[in-house]
Amino acid sequence: MTLEALLPWEFSPTVLVVAFAVLTAYVRGWRRVGRAAGLVRPAAFIVGVVLPYAFLETHLEYLSLHLFWLQRIHHLVLHHLAPFLLALSAPGPILEQGTPEWIKVRLWRPLVANPACRFVYQFLQQPVVASILFVGLIFFWLVPAIEFDSALSRAVYDVMNASMLIDGILFWWLMVGPEDPRRLVRVSYGARMAVLVAITIPQSLLGAYLTFHASVLYPSFSVCGRAGSISPLVDQQLAGLNTWIPPGMMSAVGLAVVASRWLADESAGVPSYRADARASASVSIAASSAS
């Protein structure tokens, strides 16, 4: 039964190929870099890849389609936890070492150098735009009619998952990603802390609304068949709590990370972008030596 639960509910070759390719590139780069990478960052990266895979490519996907409270955990993983871990792991130097040269030459470098791509990325990474998009996607996919469509349409469901994961990576990269001077967008520590506080308020209000609403807002879970014997209203109340409390905790952890970097910079008297660059610099040096 345990092995069956680990098998895909609906097999997605895209998820499998992307997860396998990213992990393979990272492991190759990790072997070249050696001990300079440490253990915490690689562990954070691997967990950040495995968690979305678990919710998109195992029976957890089935359960999240039939339990509202688990769907909210599903979105928490895709939009908050996994992207946070990926950003915190600062995987750039290691992935660069592990990625085949032909991919870097033919795909990655032309993409990064493309003016249109750079403009879109810089626009999406503006604090106001990033925070509105981050919160807006949560509200958008919880509009009852849209949520109903995502439950019945595989195409809409896939777009929902992809948008949550991509937006989560962009947002948390801006908040807690590596403090690298080569970044196209750099935001002050104070602005990042303000954004993390600001996004907490609408998420908390939405979670409270779902928790205390007296009637069922999402009939799709009854139409598709609710797993287990949980009542629809209790399912919705638990979903509200999962929309309310864990995202607030993620913002609090993000605030702690940003504050610790700010204090480290203040005590060292260095520019803000250099706080995490020192940690990644040793990885880059080791990678260059390995090359």
CORWO-V963823 format. One record per residue. N is the residue number from 0. RES is the residue in three letters. PSI is psi in whole degrees, -180 to 180 (999 if undefined). D_CENTER is the distance of its C-alpha to the mean C-alpha in Angstrom with 1 decimal. Layout:
# CORWO-V963823
[[N | RES | PSI | D_CENTER] [N | RES | PSI | D_CENTER]]
This chain:
# CORWO-V963823
[[0 | MET | -38 | 29.5] [1 | THR | -45 | 26.7] [2 | LEU | -38 | 26.6] [3 | GLU | -37 | 26.7] [4 | ALA | -23 | 23.6] [5 | LEU | -11 | 21.7] [6 | LEU | 155 | 22.9] [7 | PRO | 141 | 21.1] [8 | TRP | -51 | 22.1] [9 | GLU | 108 | 22.0] [10 | PHE | 131 | 21.5] [11 | SER | 105 | 19.2] [12 | PRO | -30 | 20.3] [13 | THR | -48 | 17.5] [14 | VAL | -44 | 14.8] [15 | LEU | -47 | 17.3] [16 | VAL | -45 | 18.3] [17 | VAL | -48 | 14.9] [18 | ALA | -44 | 13.9] [19 | PHE | -43 | 17.5] [20 | ALA | -44 | 17.8] [21 | VAL | -46 | 14.8] [22 | LEU | -39 | 16.0] [23 | THR | -46 | 19.5] [24 | ALA | -39 | 19.1] [25 | TYR | -44 | 17.4] [26 | VAL | -41 | 20.2] [27 | ARG | -45 | 22.8] [28 | GLY | -38 | 21.8] [29 | TRP | -41 | 21.6] [30 | ARG | -34 | 25.1] [31 | ARG | -39 | 26.4] [32 | VAL | -38 | 25.0] [33 | GLY | -145 | 26.2] [34 | ARG | -15 | 26.2] [35 | ALA | -25 | 25.0] [36 | ALA | -17 | 21.4] [37 | GLY | -161 | 22.1] [38 | LEU | -32 | 20.5] [39 | VAL | -49 | 17.7] [40 | ARG | -48 | 15.4] [41 | PRO | -39 | 16.0] [42 | ALA | -42 | 15.5] [43 | ALA | -41 | 12.0] [44 | PHE | -47 | 11.1] [45 | ILE | -43 | 12.9] [46 | VAL | -37 | 11.4] [47 | GLY | -25 | 7.8] [48 | VAL | -40 | 9.4] [49 | VAL | -37 | 11.8] [50 | LEU | -52 | 9.9] [51 | PRO | -38 | 8.6] [52 | TYR | -42 | 12.1] [53 | ALA | -39 | 13.8] [54 | PHE | -14 | 12.8] [55 | LEU | -14 | 13.6] [56 | GLU | 20 | 16.5] [57 | THR | -175 | 18.5] [58 | HIS | -9 | 20.5] [59 | LEU | -30 | 17.7] [60 | GLU | -45 | 17.0] [61 | TYR | -48 | 20.6] [62 | LEU | -37 | 20.6] [63 | SER | -18 | 17.6] [64 | LEU | -13 | 19.8] [65 | HIS | 6 | 22.7] [66 | LEU | 118 | 21.5] [67 | PHE | -40 | 20.0] [68 | TRP | -33 | 18.9] [69 | LEU | -30 | 17.0] [70 | GLN | -38 | 15.4] [71 | ARG | -34 | 14.0] [72 | ILE | -41 | 12.6] [73 | HIS | -50 | 11.2] [74 | HIS | -33 | 9.3] [75 | LEU | -42 | 8.4] [76 | VAL | -47 | 6.9] [77 | LEU | -36 | 5.1] [78 | HIS | -22 | 4.4] [79 | HIS | -70 | 4.9] [80 | LEU | -55 | 5.8] [81 | ALA | -48 | 4.4] [82 | PRO | -36 | 2.3] [83 | PHE | -47 | 5.5] [84 | LEU | -40 | 7.5] [85 | LEU | -44 | 7.1] [86 | ALA | -42 | 8.1] [87 | LEU | -27 | 10.6] [88 | SER | -13 | 12.1] [89 | ALA | 63 | 13.3] [90 | PRO | -3 | 13.8] [91 | GLY | -59 | 15.8] [92 | PRO | -38 | 19.3] [93 | ILE | -44 | 18.9] [94 | LEU | -37 | 17.4] [95 | GLU | -40 | 20.1] [96 | GLN | -32 | 22.7] [97 | GLY | -13 | 21.7] [98 | THR | 132 | 21.3] [99 | PRO | 144 | 24.7] [100 | GLU | -37 | 26.7] [101 | TRP | -31 | 27.3] [102 | ILE | -41 | 23.7] [103 | LYS | -41 | 23.4] [104 | VAL | -44 | 26.7] [105 | ARG | -27 | 26.5] [106 | LEU | -60 | 22.9] [107 | TRP | -52 | 20.7] [108 | ARG | -42 | 23.4] [109 | PRO | -35 | 24.8] [110 | LEU | -45 | 21.4] [111 | VAL | -35 | 20.8] [112 | ALA | -13 | 24.4] [113 | ASN | 123 | 24.5] [114 | PRO | -39 | 25.4] [115 | ALA | -43 | 23.8] [116 | CYS | -41 | 20.4] [117 | ARG | -39 | 20.7] [118 | PHE | -46 | 21.8] [119 | VAL | -44 | 19.0] [120 | TYR | -46 | 16.4] [121 | GLN | -36 | 18.4] [122 | PHE | -47 | 18.8] [123 | LEU | -23 | 15.2] [124 | GLN | 4 | 14.6] [125 | GLN | 135 | 17.5] [126 | PRO | -43 | 16.7] [127 | VAL | -46 | 18.4] [128 | VAL | -45 | 16.9] [129 | ALA | -42 | 13.3] [130 | SER | -40 | 13.9] [131 | ILE | -43 | 15.9] [132 | LEU | -40 | 13.5] [133 | PHE | -50 | 10.7] [134 | VAL | -38 | 13.3] [135 | GLY | -37 | 15.3] [136 | LEU | -37 | 13.0] [137 | ILE | -48 | 13.0] [138 | PHE | -42 | 16.7] [139 | PHE | -49 | 17.3] [140 | TRP | -7 | 16.1] [141 | LEU | 5 | 18.1] [142 | VAL | 124 | 21.2] [143 | PRO | -44 | 23.5] [144 | ALA | -39 | 24.9] [145 | ILE | -39 | 21.6] [146 | GLU | -39 | 20.2] [147 | PHE | -43 | 23.5] [148 | ASP | -40 | 23.2] [149 | SER | -28 | 19.8] [150 | ALA | -27 | 21.5] [151 | LEU | -16 | 24.4] [152 | SER | 120 | 23.2] [153 | ARG | -36 | 21.2] [154 | ALA | -46 | 20.6] [155 | VAL | -40 | 19.2] [156 | TYR | -43 | 17.1] [157 | ASP | -39 | 15.6] [158 | VAL | -41 | 15.0] [159 | MET | -51 | 13.3] [160 | ASN | -44 | 10.8] [161 | ALA | -43 | 10.4] [162 | SER | -39 | 10.2] [163 | MET | -44 | 7.5] [164 | LEU | -46 | 5.1] [165 | ILE | -46 | 7.0] [166 | ASP | -39 | 7.3] [167 | GLY | -42 | 3.9] [168 | ILE | -45 | 4.4] [169 | LEU | -45 | 7.9] [170 | PHE | -51 | 8.0] [171 | TRP | -25 | 6.9] [172 | TRP | -39 | 8.8] [173 | LEU | -36 | 11.5] [174 | MET | -51 | 11.6] [175 | VAL | 13 | 11.5] [176 | GLY | 175 | 11.6] [177 | PRO | 138 | 15.0] [178 | GLU | 73 | 18.0] [179 | ASP | 130 | 19.5] [180 | PRO | -15 | 22.5] [181 | ARG | -5 | 21.8] [182 | ARG | 140 | 18.7] [183 | LEU | -32 | 19.6] [184 | VAL | 125 | 18.4] [185 | ARG | 130 | 19.0] [186 | VAL | 140 | 18.9] [187 | SER | 157 | 21.1] [188 | TYR | -41 | 20.1] [189 | GLY | -42 | 21.9] [190 | ALA | -39 | 20.2] [191 | ARG | -41 | 16.7] [192 | MET | -38 | 18.1] [193 | ALA | -41 | 19.6] [194 | VAL | -44 | 16.4] [195 | LEU | -34 | 14.7] [196 | VAL | -42 | 17.9] [197 | ALA | -40 | 18.3] [198 | ILE | -19 | 15.1] [199 | THR | -35 | 16.2] [200 | ILE | -56 | 19.5] [201 | PRO | -34 | 18.8] [202 | GLN | -40 | 16.2] [203 | SER | -41 | 19.0] [204 | LEU | -41 | 21.6] [205 | LEU | -44 | 19.9] [206 | GLY | -41 | 19.5] [207 | ALA | -39 | 23.1] [208 | TYR | -46 | 24.3] [209 | LEU | -38 | 23.0] [210 | THR | -42 | 24.4] [211 | PHE | 2 | 27.8] [212 | HIS | 137 | 28.4] [213 | ALA | -14 | 31.7] [214 | SER | 164 | 31.2] [215 | VAL | 128 | 28.7] [216 | LEU | -20 | 26.5] [217 | TYR | 90 | 24.9] [218 | PRO | -11 | 27.7] [219 | SER | -33 | 25.6] [220 | PHE | -25 | 25.0] [221 | SER | -38 | 28.8] [222 | VAL | -44 | 29.6] [223 | CYS | -16 | 27.4] [224 | GLY | 107 | 28.6] [225 | ARG | 131 | 27.0] [226 | ALA | 140 | 26.6] [227 | GLY | -166 | 28.8] [228 | SER | 13 | 31.2] [229 | ILE | 141 | 29.0] [230 | SER | 151 | 30.3] [231 | PRO | -40 | 28.4] [232 | LEU | -40 | 28.7] [233 | VAL | -39 | 27.5] [234 | ASP | -45 | 24.5] [235 | GLN | -39 | 23.7] [236 | GLN | -43 | 24.4] [237 | LEU | -38 | 22.0] [238 | ALA | -40 | 19.3] [239 | GLY | -43 | 20.1] [240 | LEU | -37 | 19.9] [241 | ASN | -23 | 16.4] [242 | THR | -23 | 15.5] [243 | TRP | -57 | 17.5] [244 | ILE | -55 | 17.3] [245 | PRO | -41 | 14.0] [246 | PRO | -36 | 12.0] [247 | GLY | -37 | 15.0] [248 | MET | -38 | 14.8] [249 | MET | -41 | 11.3] [250 | SER | -39 | 12.9] [251 | ALA | -41 | 15.9] [252 | VAL | -42 | 14.2] [253 | GLY | -42 | 12.7] [254 | LEU | -41 | 16.3] [255 | ALA | -41 | 17.8] [256 | VAL | -48 | 16.0] [257 | VAL | -43 | 17.1] [258 | ALA | -40 | 20.5] [259 | SER | -37 | 21.2] [260 | ARG | -40 | 20.6] [261 | TRP | -46 | 22.8] [262 | LEU | -39 | 25.5] [263 | ALA | -41 | 25.4] [264 | ASP | -42 | 26.0] [265 | GLU | -43 | 28.7] [266 | SER | -31 | 30.5] [267 | ALA | -15 | 30.4] [268 | GLY | 38 | 31.3] [269 | VAL | 159 | 28.9] [270 | PRO | 153 | 27.0] [271 | SER | -32 | 23.5] [272 | TYR | -10 | 21.8] [273 | ARG | -5 | 23.5] [274 | ALA | -51 | 22.1] [275 | ASP | -14 | 19.5] [276 | ALA | -31 | 21.3] [277 | ARG | -39 | 24.0] [278 | ALA | -40 | 21.8] [279 | SER | -20 | 20.5] [280 | ALA | -41 | 24.1] [281 | SER | -35 | 25.5] [282 | VAL | -42 | 23.1] [283 | SER | -41 | 24.1] [284 | ILE | -45 | 27.7] [285 | ALA | -37 | 27.6] [286 | ALA | -41 | 26.0] [287 | SER | -39 | 28.8] [288 | SER | -39 | 31.3] [289 | ALA | -30 | 30.1] [290 | SER | 999 | 30.4]]
